[in-house]
Amino acid sequence: SGLDPAQPYFQGTPIEVRLDKSDAEFVDIIHTDSAPTIPNLGFGMRPAVGHLDFYPNGGEEMPGCDKNPLSQIVDLDGIWEGTRDFIACNHLRSYKYYSDSIIYPDGFLGYPCASYDLFKEGKCFPCPEEGCPTMGHYADRFKDQVKNEFTKLYLNTREAKDFPLWRYKISVTLSGKRKVKGYVNVALYGTNGNTKQHQITKGTLKPDNTYTAFIDAETNVGEVTKVKFLWNNNWINPTLPKLGAATITVEVGQSR
């Protein structure tokens, strides 16, 4: 397992010099700091070099690493760890994701995709028929399904421990008599727990229209047992408009 393999002096060198998928029967990589070293000070290499290459949050800037420097240095884990994390926060996220992956065998699902932008748009959802590998400790469960070409995988994480998120596609068809302005939130409840409210859409809300969003939930809810629907227009309207949900569809990333 390559935890953000080094970019300076290694990227673009022959495979004898750097980590490569010929080095072992199965090589998985977590890229967390792959922005160019000059001028962005990225410490990790960008190209895919393993059998499976995971690019959490796009592989360059990790959530939580843009915190106020003082608050990051005076860290819960102490000044030494806080200072170290401030200087190389993105780079060090790789081992933190890996250690969290041991505790969450069903977390960190990596979606095969051509780019992070396409992943964010939902173009690579749900998982293909063979399923999605999980980033980190349990990536080798997927080694028998690895293809010859490089496989780039994308996912999102939380800003702080615990890091895994579970991706859902939620579609809401509204019911009502007339359009209003506001926002629609949805929370999922299931056999393993429930999520907080996630915004599906905001702006003009039209009855009979369907609004779709991809959410990264902090909980794997398991089998969905209930969906909570909430809408608000943030101001008092004397006409008391009413809006409901005719249907709500929830799609899980991996159905296996």
C-alpha positions in Angstrom: 0.0 0.0 0.0 1.4 3.3 -1.1 0.4 6.1 1.3 0.8 9.3 -0.9 4.1 8.1 -2.5 6.6 11.0 -2.8 6.6 13.3 -5.8 9.9 15.2 -5.6 12.7 13.1 -7.1 10.3 10.2 -7.9 7.5 11.4 -10.2 8.3 10.7 -13.8 11.3 8.4 -13.0 11.8 4.9 -14.4 9.8 2.1 -12.5 13.0 0.8 -11.1 13.3 4.0 -9.0 9.8 4.5 -7.8 6.8 2.5 -6.5 5.1 0.7 -9.4 2.5 -2.1 -9.7 5.3 -4.5 -10.8 6.7 -4.3 -7.2 4.1 -6.7 -5.8 1.2 -9.0 -6.7 -1.2 -6.2 -5.6 -0.3 -2.5 -5.2 -2.9 0.0 -4.0 -2.2 3.8 -3.7 -3.8 6.6 -1.8 -3.1 10.0 -3.3 -3.7 12.9 -1.0 -1.2 15.7 -1.9 -0.8 15.4 -5.6 -0.8 19.1 -6.6 2.5 20.1 -8.3 5.4 20.6 -5.9 6.1 23.9 -7.6 4.3 26.2 -6.9 1.8 24.3 -4.7 4.2 22.3 -2.4 2.5 19.0 -3.2 4.5 16.2 -1.7 2.7 13.3 -3.4 2.9 12.0 -7.0 -0.1 12.5 -9.3 0.0 9.7 -11.9 -1.6 6.3 -11.3 1.1 3.8 -10.5 -0.6 0.9 -8.8 -3.3 -1.7 -9.6 -5.8 0.6 -7.8 -5.2 4.3 -7.4 -7.5 6.2 -5.0 -7.9 9.9 -5.2 -9.9 11.0 -2.1 -11.5 14.5 -2.5 -9.7 14.7 -5.9 -6.3 13.8 -4.5 -4.9 17.4 -4.0 -6.6 19.3 -1.2 -8.1 17.4 1.8 -11.1 18.8 3.7 -10.0 20.2 7.1 -6.5 21.0 5.9 -7.4 24.6 5.3 -8.2 25.3 8.9 -7.0 28.4 10.6 -3.2 27.7 11.2 -3.3 28.6 14.9 -6.3 26.3 15.6 -4.5 23.5 13.7 -1.2 23.9 15.5 -2.8 24.0 19.0 -4.3 20.7 18.2 -6.2 18.2 20.4 -3.3 15.8 19.8 -0.8 18.3 21.1 1.4 21.0 19.7 3.9 18.7 18.0 1.3 16.7 16.0 -0.6 19.9 15.3 2.5 21.7 13.9 3.4 18.6 11.8 -0.2 18.4 10.4 -0.2 22.1 9.5 3.1 21.8 7.5 2.1 18.6 5.7 -1.6 18.1 6.4 -2.6 16.8 2.9 0.3 14.5 2.7 -0.3 13.0 6.2 -4.0 12.4 5.6 -3.1 9.2 3.7 -2.1 7.3 6.8 -5.1 8.7 8.8 -7.5 7.4 6.1 -5.7 4.1 6.1 -6.0 3.7 9.9 -9.7 4.6 9.8 -10.3 2.1 7.0 -9.3 -0.7 9.4 -12.2 0.2 11.7 -14.7 0.8 8.8 -14.5 -2.3 6.5 -17.5 -0.9 4.5 -16.2 2.6 4.4 -14.2 4.6 1.8 -15.9 3.1 -1.3 -13.9 4.2 -4.4 -15.8 4.9 -7.6 -14.0 4.2 -10.8 -14.2 7.4 -12.8 -12.2 9.3 -15.5 -12.0 12.5 -13.3 -13.0 14.0 -10.0 -15.2 16.5 -11.7 -17.2 13.7 -13.4 -17.4 12.0 -10.0 -18.8 15.1 -8.3 -21.4 15.4 -11.1 -22.6 11.9 -10.3 -21.6 10.5 -13.7 -19.8 7.5 -12.1 -22.6 6.5 -9.7 -23.6 3.8 -8.8 -20.8 1.2 -8.7 -20.3 -1.0 -11.7 -21.7 -4.5 -11.7 -18.5 -5.9 -10.2 -18.8 -3.5 -7.3 -16.4 -0.8 -6.0 -13.2 -1.5 -4.0 -12.7 0.1 -0.6 -9.7 2.4 -0.1 -7.2 1.4 2.5 -6.7 -1.8 4.5 -9.4 -3.9 2.7 -8.5 -2.8 -0.9 -7.0 -6.3 -1.5 -10.5 -7.9 -1.3 -10.8 -6.5 -4.9 -7.4 -7.8 -6.2 -8.9 -10.7 -8.3 -11.0 -8.2 -10.2 -8.2 -5.8 -11.1 -7.9 -5.1 -14.9 -4.6 -4.6 -16.8 -4.9 -0.9 -17.2 -4.6 1.6 -14.4 -7.8 2.2 -12.4 -8.5 5.6 -10.9 -11.0 5.7 -8.1 -12.6 8.7 -6.4 -14.5 9.4 -3.2 -15.1 12.1 -0.6 -14.1 12.1 3.1 -15.0 14.1 6.2 -12.9 17.0 7.5 -11.8 15.1 10.7 -11.9 11.7 12.3 -13.9 9.6 11.7 -13.3 10.2 8.0 -15.5 7.8 6.0 -18.6 9.0 4.1 -21.3 7.0 2.3 -22.6 8.2 -1.0 -26.3 8.2 -1.9 -28.4 9.5 -4.8 -31.6 11.1 -3.7 -34.4 12.2 -6.0 -37.4 14.2 -4.7 -40.6 14.8 -6.8 -42.5 17.7 -5.2 -46.3 18.0 -4.8 -48.2 21.2 -4.3 -50.4 23.8 -6.0 -47.9 26.5 -7.0 -44.2 27.2 -7.1 -42.4 28.8 -4.2 -38.9 29.8 -3.3 -36.9 28.0 -0.6 -34.9 24.9 0.0 -35.5 21.1 0.4 -33.7 19.0 2.9 -33.8 15.2 3.4 -32.5 13.0 6.2 -32.3 9.2 5.9 -33.1 6.7 8.6 -32.1 3.1 8.5 -31.3 -0.2 10.3 -27.8 1.0 11.1 -28.6 4.6 12.1 -29.6 7.9 10.5 -28.0 10.9 8.8 -28.3 14.6 9.4 -30.3 16.7 7.1 -28.8 17.2 3.6 -29.9 19.9 1.1 -31.3 18.5 -2.1 -32.0 21.8 -3.9 -32.7 25.5 -3.2 -34.2 28.3 -5.3 -37.5 28.0 -7.1 -39.4 24.9 -6.1 -42.0 23.7 -8.6 -44.6 21.1 -7.9 -44.3 17.9 -10.1 -40.6 18.7 -10.7 -38.0 16.2 -9.7 -34.8 17.4 -8.0 -31.8 15.1 -7.6 -28.7 15.4 -5.5 -25.7 13.2 -4.5 -25.0 13.3 -0.8 -22.1 12.0 1.2 -23.5 10.9 4.5 -21.6 10.5 7.7 -23.4 7.2 8.4 -24.0 4.0 6.5 -27.7 3.8 7.3 -28.1 0.2 6.1 -31.5 -0.7 4.9 -33.5 2.6 4.6 -36.6 2.5 6.8 -37.7 6.1 6.7 -37.0 9.4 4.9 -37.5 12.7 6.6 -38.5 15.6 4.2 -38.3 19.2 5.1 -38.8 22.4 3.1 -38.5 26.0 4.2 -38.7 29.4 2.5 -36.9 31.3 5.3 -39.6 34.0 5.5 -43.1 34.4 6.7 -45.6 34.1 3.8 -49.2 35.2 4.7 -50.6 32.9 1.9 -49.2 29.8 3.9 -47.9 27.9 0.8 -47.9 24.2 1.1 -45.4 21.8 -0.5 -45.0 18.1 -0.1 -43.0 15.2 -1.5 -44.9 13.0 -4.0 -42.0 10.5 -4.2 -38.5 10.2 -2.8 -36.1 7.7 -4.3 -32.9 6.7 -2.6 -30.1 4.9 -4.5 -27.1 3.3 -2.7 -23.7 3.4 -4.3 -23.0 -0.4 -3.9 -25.9 -2.8 -3.9 -23.9 -6.0 -3.5 
